[in-house]
Amino acid sequence: MKYTLAIRKLWFNGPPMNIATILLLSVVTFAQAGVCFAQGATASPPRPPLSPERLKFIDSFIETEMTGEEIPGLAVGIYSRGQILLAKGYGQANLELGVPVKPETIFQSGSLGKQFAAAAIMILVEEGKVSLDDSITKYFPNAPADWKPILVENLLSHTSGLAEYGSRDRTGPKGPFYLRLDFTEDELATKIEALPVEGPPGVRWDYRNTNYVLLGIIIHKVTDKPFYEFFSERIFQPLGMTSTRIISERDIIPNRAAGYRVDDGELKNQGWVSPTFNATADGALYFNVLDLAKWDNSLYGTQLLKQSSLDRMWTPYLLSDGKPNAAGYGFGWHAGKQNDHKRLEHTGGWQGFSTAIARYPDDNLTVVILTNSRDADPGYMAEITAALAEPLLLPRKLTPILDTQPSVLMSLVKTLDRLTGRDDSTSQTPDGTGVRFIPDSKWLRRRLANLWPGGTLALLKRIPPADPTDASTSMFRLSKGSATAMLYIESRSDGTISSLRTADREYDW
């Protein structure tokens, strides 16, 4: 995910207010309205329309986030059991043509599209055409012997132990999956079969796009139809999702947005990839906030799937030790809580787009954020937008905690010194290990120019790695006077920084 500056001023017909003030006012307004929504009321009617005050809060938050994160265009969808509470576009769908975003604007899905692949597999499971307990060698008979213990459910839950085909070294010009080359589906499968297996299935959770590429191929093998045709026939058409389809840069597609990302400190058009990598089931769809309202509504009933199948998708997969995986990942969804309210979510990012869906089924509320910026943080925006619509979802605000790993702080100080200094070698730590700056060093240098040197760092949260070989995650607040930014870093076991980005995570997650 991409994170950016945390505290920015929000303006609406009066003096500036930060997000904490807006959320507080939202809670007060909500209480004064005398409206109460019961938790767990999944069979209750849709929520009432959003008040003008609440819509104003949402507008102010979205517009300010777009300015701070330099997001060209964004669409918001807020739904309640089939009712659209808000479907609105902000900013530009195409900067070169000056076309504004509207509710009909088409965005790329990124990995948010994985939930459709998971639903398609569960349809086939209900029909007895696929079993979750099938070894994937049933569908890939030429795969290496160490694939045999891998089950279909391991692909769905990202517990297969397979390697990531989409790593930078493998998708670059010298890699086996160079993004500028076309491959047949059989060639793609053969290349994946040649990848190393990182560990036995079910032992740990590792997000791997590889898993969902293979699921798309399985759908094709079982149905004799490309996965996207099966999606269309069994999901999109029945639900009336008339704008949702596979990506194609050759077809004439009304209302299609252009994608952007920061490159060398400047906003650029999305990079080109071959049609192969825009036709895989790990997230290569077009959709808009109007169609996603229909998708969300279907998940409250059994129009597409039995309730037992939906519950399986939304239940964190148990690892071989009998414990739920740390990510709370089921099949195509992360399951967790926001301020003790159930939350089902997923994000996506691909080719100049970032997307997110956050469902609160016990609150009859869903928020979708679609952006045409690869460097946005739509997951955070969806969560806070939900809190603006339903103040009971407001999470705890992050406050400083004791730092028991001073080596991480020391590495962060050195990294900031190099990043904001005149030294052009800011991509290297003192020991020569590379640091990944997100979006990139020039963009971050500009963002932090007024905060460092001279700012104060305070640790707000630290998430230890699930495995000793993984990086730990830390959130620091950088303050100088009234200016503040959140820094989201990943660090190695020796305390050195592996990645750094600014973040909009003022509240716990």
C-alpha positions in Angstrom: 0.0 0.0 0.0 1.0 3.6 -0.5 0.9 6.1 2.4 1.2 9.9 2.4 1.1 12.9 4.7 -1.2 12.4 7.6 -2.5 15.7 8.9 -3.8 18.2 6.5 -6.2 21.1 6.8 -9.8 20.6 5.7 -11.7 23.6 4.5 -15.5 23.9 4.2 -17.2 27.3 4.4 -15.2 28.4 7.4 -11.8 28.1 9.3 -9.5 25.2 8.6 -10.1 22.0 10.5 -8.0 18.8 10.7 -9.5 15.4 10.2 -9.7 14.7 14.0 -11.9 17.8 14.3 -14.1 16.8 11.4 -14.5 13.3 12.8 -15.4 14.7 16.3 -18.0 17.1 14.7 -19.3 14.1 12.8 -19.8 12.2 16.0 -21.5 15.2 17.7 -23.8 15.7 14.7 -24.6 12.1 14.6 -25.5 12.1 18.4 -27.6 15.2 18.1 -29.6 13.7 15.2 -30.8 11.0 17.6 -30.2 8.2 15.1 -29.0 4.8 16.3 -27.9 1.7 14.3 -27.7 -1.6 16.0 -24.6 -3.8 15.5 -25.2 -7.2 14.0 -28.4 -6.1 12.3 -27.5 -7.8 9.0 -31.2 -8.3 8.2 -32.2 -4.7 9.0 -33.3 -2.3 6.2 -30.8 0.0 4.5 -29.4 3.0 6.2 -31.1 6.4 5.8 -29.6 8.9 3.3 -26.5 10.7 4.3 -27.2 14.2 5.7 -25.9 17.3 4.0 -23.5 17.9 6.9 -22.1 14.4 6.6 -21.7 14.7 2.8 -19.9 18.0 3.4 -17.4 16.2 5.7 -16.8 13.5 3.2 -16.3 16.0 0.3 -13.8 18.0 2.4 -11.8 14.9 3.5 -11.6 13.4 -0.1 -10.7 16.7 -1.7 -8.0 17.4 0.8 -6.5 13.9 0.5 -6.5 14.3 -3.2 -4.5 17.5 -2.9 -2.0 16.1 -0.4 -1.5 12.9 -2.3 -1.5 14.5 -5.7 -4.3 12.2 -6.9 -5.6 13.3 -10.4 -9.0 11.7 -10.1 -11.1 9.6 -7.7 -14.6 8.1 -7.4 -16.4 7.3 -4.2 -19.2 4.8 -3.7 -21.1 4.5 -0.4 -23.7 1.8 -0.3 -26.2 0.3 2.1 -27.8 -3.1 1.1 -28.4 -2.1 -2.5 -29.0 1.6 -1.9 -26.4 4.0 -3.2 -25.9 6.6 -0.5 -23.2 8.4 -2.6 -21.7 7.8 -6.0 -19.5 10.8 -6.9 -16.5 11.7 -9.0 -13.7 14.1 -8.0 -10.9 15.5 -10.1 -9.8 14.5 -13.5 -10.2 11.1 -15.3 -7.8 12.2 -18.0 -5.4 15.1 -17.4 -4.5 15.5 -21.0 -8.1 15.9 -22.1 -9.4 17.6 -19.0 -12.2 15.1 -18.6 -13.7 15.0 -15.1 -14.4 11.9 -13.1 -18.1 11.0 -12.8 -19.8 7.9 -11.3 -19.7 6.2 -14.6 -15.9 6.5 -14.9 -14.1 3.2 -15.5 -11.1 2.4 -13.3 -8.7 -0.6 -13.3 -9.4 -3.0 -10.4 -5.9 -4.1 -9.4 -6.1 -6.9 -6.8 -9.6 -5.9 -5.7 -10.5 -8.1 -8.7 -9.3 -11.2 -6.8 -12.6 -11.4 -5.0 -14.3 -12.1 -8.3 -11.9 -15.0 -8.9 -12.5 -16.3 -5.5 -16.3 -16.1 -6.0 -16.0 -17.9 -9.4 -14.0 -20.7 -7.8 -16.7 -21.1 -5.1 -19.4 -21.3 -7.8 -17.5 -24.2 -9.3 -17.1 -25.8 -5.9 -20.8 -25.6 -5.3 -21.4 -27.2 -8.7 -19.0 -30.0 -7.9 -16.6 -29.1 -10.7 -13.8 -28.1 -8.3 -12.9 -29.1 -4.8 -11.1 -27.0 -2.3 -9.2 -30.1 -1.3 -8.0 -30.8 -4.9 -4.3 -30.9 -5.4 -3.5 -28.3 -8.0 -1.5 -31.0 -9.9 -4.9 -32.2 -11.0 -5.1 -29.2 -13.2 -1.3 -28.8 -13.8 -0.1 -32.4 -14.4 3.3 -31.4 -15.6 4.0 -29.4 -12.4 7.0 -30.4 -10.2 6.4 -33.0 -7.5 6.5 -30.5 -4.7 3.3 -29.0 -6.0 1.3 -32.1 -5.1 0.6 -31.0 -1.5 -0.7 -27.6 -2.7 -4.5 -27.5 -2.6 -6.9 -25.2 -4.4 -7.7 -23.6 -1.0 -4.0 -22.8 -0.6 -4.1 -20.7 -3.8 -7.3 -18.9 -2.6 -5.8 -18.1 0.8 -2.2 -17.2 -0.3 -0.8 -20.1 1.7 0.6 -22.2 -1.2 4.3 -21.5 -0.6 4.7 -20.6 -4.3 7.0 -17.7 -5.3 5.8 -14.3 -6.6 5.9 -14.2 -10.4 5.4 -10.4 -10.3 8.6 -9.5 -8.5 10.7 -6.7 -10.0 13.5 -9.0 -11.1 11.2 -11.5 -12.8 9.1 -8.9 -14.6 12.0 -6.8 -15.8 13.7 -7.0 -19.2 15.8 -10.0 -18.2 13.2 -11.8 -16.3 11.0 -14.7 -17.3 7.8 -12.6 -17.0 9.0 -9.5 -18.7 5.9 -7.3 -18.8 6.4 -6.1 -22.3 6.3 -9.6 -23.8 3.2 -11.7 -24.7 2.8 -15.3 -23.6 0.1 -17.9 -24.1 -1.6 -19.2 -21.1 0.3 -22.5 -21.4 3.6 -20.6 -21.6 2.6 -18.6 -18.5 1.8 -21.8 -16.6 5.1 -23.4 -17.6 7.0 -20.4 -16.5 5.2 -20.4 -13.1 5.9 -24.2 -12.7 9.6 -23.4 -13.1 9.6 -21.0 -10.1 11.0 -22.1 -6.8 8.7 -23.3 -4.1 9.4 -21.1 -1.0 7.9 -23.5 1.6 5.3 -26.2 2.3 1.7 -25.2 1.8 -0.4 -24.0 4.8 2.6 -23.1 7.0 2.6 -19.4 6.5 0.7 -16.6 4.7 2.4 -14.8 1.9 0.5 -12.6 -0.6 1.4 -13.9 -4.0 -0.2 -12.8 -7.3 1.0 -16.2 -8.6 -1.8 -17.9 -6.8 -4.6 -16.1 -8.5 -3.0 -16.3 -12.0 -3.2 -20.1 -11.5 -6.8 -19.9 -10.3 -7.7 -18.1 -13.5 -6.1 -20.9 -15.5 -8.0 -23.5 -13.5 -11.3 -21.8 -14.3 -10.4 -21.9 -18.0 -9.5 -25.6 -17.8 -12.7 -26.6 -15.9 -15.1 -24.5 -17.9 -13.4 -24.4 -21.3 -13.9 -20.6 -21.2 -11.3 -17.9 -20.3 -11.9 -16.8 -16.7 -13.2 -13.4 -17.7 -15.9 -14.9 -19.9 -17.0 -17.1 -17.0 -17.0 -14.0 -14.8 -19.2 -12.2 -17.3 -21.7 -15.1 -17.7 -22.0 -16.1 -14.1 -21.4 -12.9 -12.1 -21.4 -9.6 -14.1 -24.4 -10.3 -16.4 -26.7 -11.7 -13.7 -26.0 -8.8 -11.5 -26.4 -6.2 -14.3 -22.8 -5.1 -14.0 -22.8 -3.7 -17.5 -19.5 -1.8 -17.3 -17.3 -4.5 -15.7 -15.0 -6.4 -18.0 -11.5 -7.5 -18.7 -8.9 -4.8 -19.5 -8.2 -4.0 -23.1 -6.2 -1.1 -24.4 -7.4 -1.7 -28.0 -11.2 -1.7 -27.4 -13.2 1.5 -27.4 -14.4 1.7 -23.8 -16.6 4.7 -22.9 -15.7 6.6 -19.7 -12.3 5.0 -19.3 -10.0 6.8 -17.0 -6.2 7.2 -17.6 -3.8 5.9 -15.0 -0.9 7.8 -13.4 2.0 7.4 -11.1 4.9 9.4 -9.7 8.1 8.8 -11.5 11.3 10.8 -10.6 9.2 13.2 -8.6 6.7 13.9 -11.5 3.3 12.6 -12.4 3.5 10.4 -15.5 1.2 8.2 -17.5 0.9 4.5 -16.5 3.5 2.2 -18.0 2.6 -0.1 -20.9 2.3 -3.8 -20.3 1.6 -6.6 -22.8 -2.0 -7.9 -23.2 -0.9 -11.0 -21.3 -0.6 -9.2 -18.0 -3.8 -7.4 -18.5 -5.7 -10.7 -18.8 -4.8 -12.6 -15.6 -7.1 -13.4 -12.7 -4.9 -11.7 -10.1 -6.6 -8.3 -10.9 -7.1 -7.2 -14.5 -10.6 -5.8 -14.6 -12.4 -2.6 -15.4 -15.3 -1.4 -13.3 -16.9 1.7 -11.7 -18.6 2.6 -8.5 -22.1 2.0 -9.9 -21.4 -1.6 -10.8 -19.7 -2.3 -7.5 -22.9 -1.2 -5.7 -24.6 -4.2 -7.5 -21.7 -6.5 -6.5 -21.9 -5.4 -2.9 -25.7 -5.9 -2.7 -25.3 -9.5 -4.0 -23.1 -10.3 -1.0 -25.9 -9.7 1.4 -27.9 -12.6 0.0 -27.5 -15.9 -1.9 -28.1 -14.6 -5.4 -24.6 -15.9 -6.5 -23.4 -18.1 -3.7 -24.7 -20.0 -0.7 -24.2 -18.4 2.6 -21.8 -21.2 3.6 -19.6 -20.3 0.6 -19.6 -16.6 1.5 -18.8 -17.3 5.1 -15.9 -19.5 4.0 -14.5 -16.6 1.8 -14.8 -14.2 4.8 -13.2 -16.5 7.4 -9.5 -16.2 8.0 -7.8 -19.3 6.7 -6.3 -21.5 9.4 -2.6 -22.4 9.0 -1.2 -25.8 9.7 -0.7 -24.9 13.3 -4.4 -24.4 13.7 -4.2 -20.6 14.1 -5.7 -18.0 11.7 -3.2 -16.4 9.4 -1.9 -13.0 10.6 -3.4 -11.1 7.7 -6.9 -12.3 8.5 -7.1 -13.5 4.8 -9.9 -15.8 3.7 -10.5 -16.3 0.0 -10.1 -12.9 -1.8 -10.9 -10.9 1.3 -9.2 -9.6 4.4 -11.4 -10.1 7.5 -10.8 -7.9 10.5 -12.3 -5.2 12.7 -12.5 -1.4 12.8 -13.3 -0.1 16.3 -14.8 -3.6 17.1 -17.0 -3.6 14.1 -16.6 -6.3 11.5 -14.8 -5.2 8.4 -14.2 -7.1 5.1 -11.8 -5.4 2.7 -9.4 -5.6 -0.1 -7.2 -3.2 -2.0 -5.6 -3.2 -5.4 -3.0 -1.4 -7.4 -1.9 -1.8 -11.0 -0.9 0.3 -14.0 -1.5 3.7 -12.6 -4.6 2.9 -10.5 -5.3 2.2 -6.8 -8.6 0.9 -5.4 -10.2 -0.3 -2.2 -13.4 -1.8 -0.9 -14.3 -1.8 2.8 -17.5 -3.6 3.8 -19.1 -3.3 7.3 -21.9 -6.0 7.0 -23.2 -5.6 10.5 -23.6 -1.8 9.9 -25.1 -2.3 6.4 -22.4 0.0 5.0 -19.8 -0.4 2.3 -17.3 2.2 1.0 -15.4 1.9 -2.3 -12.6 4.2 -3.4 -11.3 4.1 -6.9 -8.3 6.3 -7.9 -6.2 6.8 -11.1 -3.1 7.2 -9.0 -0.8 4.2 -8.3 0.7 6.0 -5.3 -2.6 6.7 -3.4 -3.7 5.0 -0.2 -7.4 4.2 -1.0 -7.6 1.7 1.9 -7.1 4.4 4.5 -9.5 6.7 2.6 -12.2 4.0 2.6 -11.9 3.4 6.3 -12.0 7.1 7.2 -14.9 7.8 4.8 -16.8 5.0 6.5 -16.2 6.7 9.8 -17.5 9.9 8.4 -20.6 8.1 7.3 -20.9 6.1 10.5 -19.0 7.7 13.5 -19.2 4.4 15.5 -16.5 3.2 13.1 -14.0 5.8 14.2 -10.9 3.9 15.2 -8.5 4.8 18.1 -6.2 7.7 17.3 -2.5 6.7 17.4 -0.5 8.1 20.3 3.3 7.8 21.1 4.5 4.5 22.6 7.8 3.3 24.1 10.4 2.5 21.5 12.3 -0.7 22.5 14.3 -0.8 19.2 16.4 2.4 19.1 18.4 0.9 16.2 15.3 1.5 13.9 15.1 5.1 15.0 18.8 5.6 14.4 18.5 4.1 10.9 15.4 6.3 10.2 17.3 9.5 11.2 20.2 8.6 8.9 17.9 7.8 6.1 16.1 11.1 6.5 19.4 12.9 6.6 20.4 11.4 3.3 17.0 11.8 1.7 16.7 15.5 2.5 20.3 16.4 2.0 22.3 17.3 -1.1 23.7 13.7 -1.5 22.2 12.1 -4.6 22.9 8.6 -3.3 19.7 8.6 -1.2 18.7 5.2 -2.3 21.5 3.6 -0.2 21.8 3.2 3.5 25.2 3.7 5.1 25.9 -0.1 4.7 25.1 0.0 1.0 21.7 -1.7 1.4 19.0 -0.3 -0.8 16.1 1.6 0.6 12.9 1.7 -1.4 11.3 5.2 -1.3 7.6 5.3 -2.1 6.6 6.9 -4.5 10.2 7.9 -5.0 13.0 9.9 -3.4 12.3 13.2 -5.2 8.7 13.2 -4.2 9.4 12.4 -0.6 12.2 15.0 -0.4 9.7 17.6 -1.5 7.1 16.4 1.0 9.5 16.5 3.9 11.5 19.6 3.0 9.9 21.7 5.8 10.0 18.9 8.4 13.6 17.6 8.3 16.1 18.4 9.5 14.9 19.8 12.8 11.7 17.8 13.2 10.9 15.5 16.1 10.2 11.8 15.7 7.8 9.8 17.9 7.0 6.1 17.5 3.2 5.4 17.2 3.0 1.8 16.3 5.2 -1.2 15.6 4.1 -4.5 14.1 6.6 -7.3 14.5 7.2 -9.7 11.6 5.2 -12.9 11.5 8.5 -14.6 10.5 12.0 -13.6 11.6 13.1 -13.3 7.9 10.4 -10.7 7.3 10.6 -6.9 7.9 8.9 -5.3 10.8 6.6 -2.3 10.3 6.8 0.9 12.3 4.9 4.2 12.2 6.5 7.4 13.3 5.1 10.9 13.6 7.5 13.6 12.3 6.6 17.0 13.7 8.0 20.5 13.4 6.0 23.3 14.7 2.4 22.9 13.5 3.5 20.7 10.5 3.2 17.0 10.8 3.7 13.9 8.7 3.4 10.2 9.4 6.3 8.0 8.3 5.6 4.3 7.5 8.7 2.2 7.4 9.7 -1.4 7.0 13.0 -2.5 8.7 15.2 -5.5 8.7 16.2 -7.5 11.8 19.4 -5.4 12.2 17.3 -2.2 12.3 18.2 -0.9 8.8 15.4 0.5 6.7 14.1 -1.4 3.7 11.3 1.0 2.6 10.0 4.4 3.6 6.8 6.2 2.7 4.7 9.0 4.1 1.4 7.7 5.5 -2.2 8.8 6.2 -2.5 6.4 9.1 -3.3 8.9 11.9 -5.7 6.3 13.3 -5.1 2.7 14.4 -5.6 -0.2 12.0 
